C-alpha cells in the first residue's frame, strides 16, 4: 500500500522508495510490538 501511490505516479527513485518502505515497515512492526525497529530493506528497481 505504501508504494502503490508513488509507483502509480511513476516515481522510481530508489532512495525515495527505500525510505517509504522503511517507514511503512517500521510503522507495522511498531504497532505490533511497541518497539521502534531498525530496518534495512532492499528495493529492486528495474
C-alpha positions as CSV (number, residue, x, y, z in Angstrom):
1,X,0.0,0.0,0.0
2,X,2.8,2.4,0.9
3,X,4.4,2.1,-2.5
4,X,1.3,1.8,-4.7
5,X,0.8,5.6,-4.9
6,X,4.3,6.6,-5.8
7,X,4.7,3.7,-8.3
8,X,1.4,4.6,-9.9
9,X,2.6,8.2,-10.3
10,X,5.8,6.9,-11.9
11,X,8.2,7.7,-9.0
12,X,11.0,5.2,-9.5
13,X,13.7,6.9,-7.4
14,X,15.3,4.0,-5.4
15,X,16.2,6.2,-2.4
16,X,12.6,7.5,-2.1
17,X,11.1,4.0,-2.5
18,X,13.5,2.7,0.1
19,X,12.6,5.5,2.5
20,X,8.9,4.8,2.1
21,X,9.4,1.1,2.5
22,X,11.4,1.5,5.8
23,X,8.8,3.9,7.1
24,X,5.8,1.6,6.3
25,X,7.5,-1.5,7.7
26,X,8.6,0.4,10.8
27,X,5.1,1.5,11.5
28,X,3.8,-2.0,11.1
29,X,6.4,-3.5,13.4
30,X,5.9,-0.7,15.9
31,X,2.2,-1.3,16.1
32,X,2.6,-5.0,16.7
33,X,5.5,-5.0,19.1
34,X,5.6,-1.5,20.7
35,X,9.2,-1.2,19.7
36,X,11.0,1.1,17.2
37,X,12.8,-1.2,14.8
38,X,15.9,-0.5,12.7
39,X,15.2,-1.8,9.2
40,X,17.3,-2.0,6.1
41,X,15.1,-3.0,3.2
42,X,16.2,-3.9,-0.2
43,X,14.2,-2.3,-3.1
44,X,15.0,-3.5,-6.6
45,X,14.0,-1.1,-9.3
46,X,14.0,-2.5,-12.9
